Amino acid sequence: MHPTLKSTLPASILLISLSATAVPWAELTSNQQKLLKSYAREWVTLDENKQDKLSSTSKLWLQIGERKRLKKRLRSWKRMTLDARSRTKKHFQWYQQQPEEIKQRIQLGKKWYQELSVAEKKIIHLKWVYAAKRDDYPLKDPLPLTASTK
């Protein structure tokens, strides 16, 4: 690769990314403005063929970066869904092994929870989060009622 091509590759990526985000000149710091001015001087000194080559490689590098980000996001999404599926499967197997009276109690609990308001659900959720942080989940009542909370 040509030495000027190597030295200006990050500059062209920077120029394309700045043009894509449309950052106003006044919002850039003085160092960023100086850097861009020097890159622009280098860019103008290159002939048109090199400019075209640079802009196409810069766009390619930006596309590769976007693909990598999307792949990473997809991998984490797959991992989360697989974890959720396995947790659901394990819970279903556990539920199937329980005696009938416990299944009825679970169903009553679900029905009771569905009838609660959003605020009540948030309070219950916060109590259990608090209990989990205290490492006594779910052994104790996480927030015992006091005179101030009654």
C-alpha positions as CSV (number, residue, x, y, z in Angstrom):
1,M,0.0,0.0,0.0
2,H,1.2,3.5,-0.8
3,P,2.7,5.4,2.2
4,T,0.3,8.4,1.8
5,L,-2.6,5.9,1.4
6,K,-1.7,4.3,4.8
7,S,-1.3,7.6,6.5
8,T,-4.6,9.1,5.3
9,L,-6.8,6.0,5.7
10,P,-7.8,6.9,9.2
11,A,-8.4,10.5,8.1
12,S,-10.8,9.4,5.3
13,I,-12.7,7.2,7.8
14,L,-12.9,10.2,10.1
15,L,-14.1,12.5,7.4
16,I,-16.8,10.0,6.2
17,S,-17.9,9.3,9.8
18,L,-18.1,13.0,10.5
19,S,-20.0,13.7,7.3
20,A,-22.4,10.9,8.2
21,T,-23.1,12.3,11.6
22,A,-23.1,15.9,10.3
23,V,-21.3,17.4,13.4
24,P,-21.3,21.2,13.2
25,W,-17.8,22.7,12.9
26,A,-18.4,24.9,16.0
27,E,-19.1,21.9,18.2
28,L,-15.6,20.4,17.4
29,T,-12.8,21.1,19.8
30,S,-9.8,23.1,18.5
31,N,-7.6,19.9,18.4
32,Q,-10.3,18.1,16.3
33,Q,-10.5,21.2,14.0
34,K,-6.7,21.3,13.5
35,L,-6.6,17.6,12.8
36,L,-9.4,17.8,10.2
37,K,-7.7,20.8,8.5
38,S,-4.4,18.9,8.3
39,Y,-6.3,15.8,6.9
40,A,-8.1,18.0,4.4
41,R,-4.8,19.5,3.2
42,E,-3.4,16.0,2.7
43,W,-6.6,14.9,1.0
44,V,-6.5,17.8,-1.5
45,T,-2.9,17.0,-2.4
46,L,-3.8,13.4,-3.5
47,D,-5.0,12.9,-7.0
48,E,-8.6,11.9,-7.8
49,N,-7.8,8.2,-8.3
50,K,-6.3,7.9,-4.8
51,Q,-9.2,9.9,-3.3
52,D,-11.7,7.5,-4.9
53,K,-9.8,4.5,-3.7
54,L,-9.5,5.9,-0.2
55,S,-13.2,6.8,0.1
56,S,-14.2,3.3,-1.1
57,T,-11.9,1.6,1.3
58,S,-13.1,3.8,4.2
59,K,-16.7,3.0,3.4
60,L,-15.7,-0.7,3.3
61,W,-14.0,-0.5,6.7
62,L,-17.1,1.2,8.1
63,Q,-19.3,-1.5,6.7
64,I,-17.1,-4.2,8.2
65,G,-17.3,-2.5,11.6
66,E,-21.1,-2.3,11.3
67,R,-21.3,-6.0,10.4
68,K,-19.1,-7.0,13.3
69,R,-21.4,-5.0,15.7
70,L,-24.5,-6.7,14.2
71,K,-22.9,-10.1,14.5
72,K,-22.0,-9.5,18.1
73,R,-25.6,-8.3,18.9
74,L,-27.0,-11.3,17.2
75,R,-24.8,-13.6,19.2
76,S,-25.8,-12.1,22.5
77,W,-29.5,-12.2,21.4
78,K,-29.2,-15.9,20.5
79,R,-27.5,-16.6,23.9
80,M,-30.2,-14.8,25.8
81,T,-33.0,-16.6,24.0
82,L,-31.3,-20.0,24.5
83,D,-30.9,-19.3,28.2
84,A,-34.5,-18.3,28.4
85,R,-35.6,-21.4,26.6
86,S,-33.6,-23.7,28.9
87,R,-34.9,-21.9,32.0
88,T,-38.4,-22.2,30.8
89,K,-37.9,-25.9,30.0
90,K,-36.3,-26.5,33.4
91,H,-39.2,-24.7,35.2
92,F,-41.8,-26.6,33.2
93,Q,-40.1,-29.9,34.2
94,W,-39.9,-28.8,37.8
95,Y,-43.6,-27.8,37.7
96,Q,-44.6,-31.1,36.2
97,Q,-42.9,-33.0,39.1
98,Q,-44.8,-31.1,41.8
99,P,-47.8,-32.6,43.6
100,E,-51.3,-31.3,42.6
101,E,-51.7,-29.1,45.7
102,I,-48.5,-27.1,44.9
103,K,-49.6,-26.7,41.3
104,Q,-52.9,-25.2,42.5
105,R,-51.1,-22.8,44.9
106,I,-48.9,-21.7,42.0
107,Q,-51.9,-21.1,39.8
108,L,-53.6,-19.1,42.6
109,G,-50.4,-17.0,43.0
110,K,-50.3,-16.3,39.3
111,K,-53.9,-15.2,39.3
112,W,-53.4,-13.0,42.4
113,Y,-50.3,-11.4,40.8
114,Q,-52.2,-10.6,37.6
115,E,-54.9,-8.8,39.5
116,L,-52.4,-6.5,41.2
117,S,-51.8,-2.9,40.0
118,V,-48.6,-1.9,38.3
119,A,-47.4,0.0,41.5
120,E,-48.0,-3.1,43.7
121,K,-46.1,-5.3,41.2
122,K,-43.2,-2.8,41.3
123,I,-43.1,-2.9,45.1
124,I,-43.0,-6.7,45.1
125,H,-40.3,-6.7,42.5
126,L,-38.2,-4.2,44.5
127,K,-38.6,-6.3,47.6
128,W,-37.3,-9.4,45.9
129,V,-34.4,-7.5,44.3
130,Y,-33.5,-6.1,47.7
131,A,-33.7,-9.6,49.2
132,A,-31.5,-11.0,46.5
133,K,-28.8,-8.3,47.2
134,R,-28.9,-9.2,50.9
135,D,-28.3,-12.9,50.0
136,D,-31.3,-14.2,52.0
137,Y,-33.4,-14.7,48.9
138,P,-36.1,-16.1,49.3
139,L,-35.8,-17.2,52.9
140,K,-37.0,-14.2,54.7
141,D,-39.6,-11.5,54.1
142,P,-37.3,-8.9,52.4
143,L,-38.9,-5.7,53.8
144,P,-40.7,-6.4,57.0
145,L,-43.6,-4.0,57.6
146,T,-42.8,-1.3,60.1
147,A,-44.9,1.5,61.5
148,S,-43.7,3.8,58.7
149,T,-44.8,1.5,55.8
150,K,-48.2,0.5,57.2
